[in-house]
Amino acid sequence: MSTPSLASGPEGPDALRPLLDTVLGALADGTRARGGPLPAGGPDAVAERVRAAVGDVLPRHGDPDALRALVHALAEGSADPADPRLPGGGGRRGGRGRKGARVKLTILGGGGFRVPLVYG
């Protein structure tokens, strides 16, 4: 028995709706868990939380909570460049050449993570 493509056909939007609800909820929860413009604990703590959320990258059996857990960890571990407490934050464009804080997630071979906070 073949499985139809998730977003194809007339049922596509209804098939995607639960995934979108999961992602949007996890983004909101992760942002609240962050509690400020920068994630708590610095890059090492963020990398550990993301590593824990990812778990086994190619498991034999999938985890129904995997999407929510990963999106939550990424939202919690991301900087909010629109926050006025960060350099260039508050939704400003330009302004003395400063940029807001950014987070770059690099997934390394062997399941390692590097999550540097970059301030421009």
C-alpha positions in Angstrom: 0.0 0.0 0.0 1.4 3.4 -1.0 1.1 6.5 1.2 -0.1 9.6 -0.6 2.2 12.7 -0.5 1.3 14.7 2.6 0.4 18.0 0.8 -0.9 16.7 -2.5 -4.5 16.3 -3.4 -7.6 17.8 -2.0 -6.8 16.5 1.5 -3.4 18.3 1.6 -4.3 21.3 3.7 -6.2 19.1 6.2 -3.2 16.7 6.4 -0.8 19.7 7.1 -3.0 21.4 9.7 -2.0 19.3 12.7 1.7 19.7 11.8 1.3 23.5 11.5 -0.5 23.6 14.8 2.3 21.6 16.4 5.0 23.9 14.9 3.2 27.1 15.9 2.5 25.9 19.4 6.1 24.7 19.9 7.4 28.1 18.6 5.3 30.0 21.1 6.2 27.6 24.0 9.9 27.7 23.2 9.9 31.5 23.0 8.2 31.7 26.4 10.7 29.2 27.8 13.6 31.4 26.6 12.3 34.2 28.8 14.2 37.0 27.1 16.1 38.0 24.0 18.9 35.5 24.4 18.8 31.8 25.4 19.8 31.0 29.0 23.2 29.3 29.6 25.0 30.4 26.4 26.0 28.3 23.4 27.0 25.1 25.3 23.6 24.9 27.1 21.7 25.6 23.9 23.7 22.9 22.1 22.9 20.4 24.9 19.2 21.2 24.8 19.1 20.8 21.0 21.1 17.6 21.2 18.6 16.2 23.8 15.6 17.3 21.6 17.0 15.6 18.5 18.0 12.4 20.2 18.7 9.6 17.7 18.7 11.3 14.2 17.7 8.2 12.4 15.7 6.1 14.9 14.3 2.7 14.0 10.8 3.9 15.2 9.8 7.5 15.0 8.7 9.6 18.0 5.3 11.3 17.6 6.6 14.2 19.7 9.8 14.7 17.8 8.6 17.7 15.7 7.3 19.6 18.7 10.4 18.8 20.8 12.8 20.0 18.1 10.9 23.2 17.2 10.6 24.0 20.9 14.3 23.5 21.5 15.2 25.7 18.4 12.8 28.5 19.5 14.1 28.4 23.0 17.7 28.4 21.8 17.3 31.3 19.3 18.1 34.9 19.9 15.3 37.5 19.3 16.8 40.1 17.1 13.7 42.3 17.3 14.1 42.7 21.1 15.2 46.2 21.9 17.6 44.9 24.6 19.9 43.6 21.8 22.2 45.7 19.7 20.2 46.8 16.7 17.1 45.2 18.2 13.6 46.6 18.4 12.8 46.1 14.7 15.1 48.8 13.5 16.6 48.6 10.1 20.2 49.8 9.7 21.3 52.3 12.3 25.1 52.8 12.8 25.9 49.5 11.0 24.9 47.3 13.9 23.0 44.1 13.5 20.9 42.1 15.9 22.1 38.9 17.5 21.8 35.8 15.4 22.1 32.1 16.1 23.6 29.8 13.7 23.0 26.1 14.2 25.5 23.7 12.6 24.8 20.0 12.7 28.1 18.2 12.7 28.8 14.7 11.5 28.5 12.1 14.3 25.5 13.9 15.9 27.4 16.9 17.3 26.1 20.4 17.3 27.7 23.8 17.3 25.4 26.7 18.1 27.4 30.0 18.2 25.7 33.2 19.1 26.9 35.8 16.6 26.7 39.5 17.4 27.3 41.9 14.6 
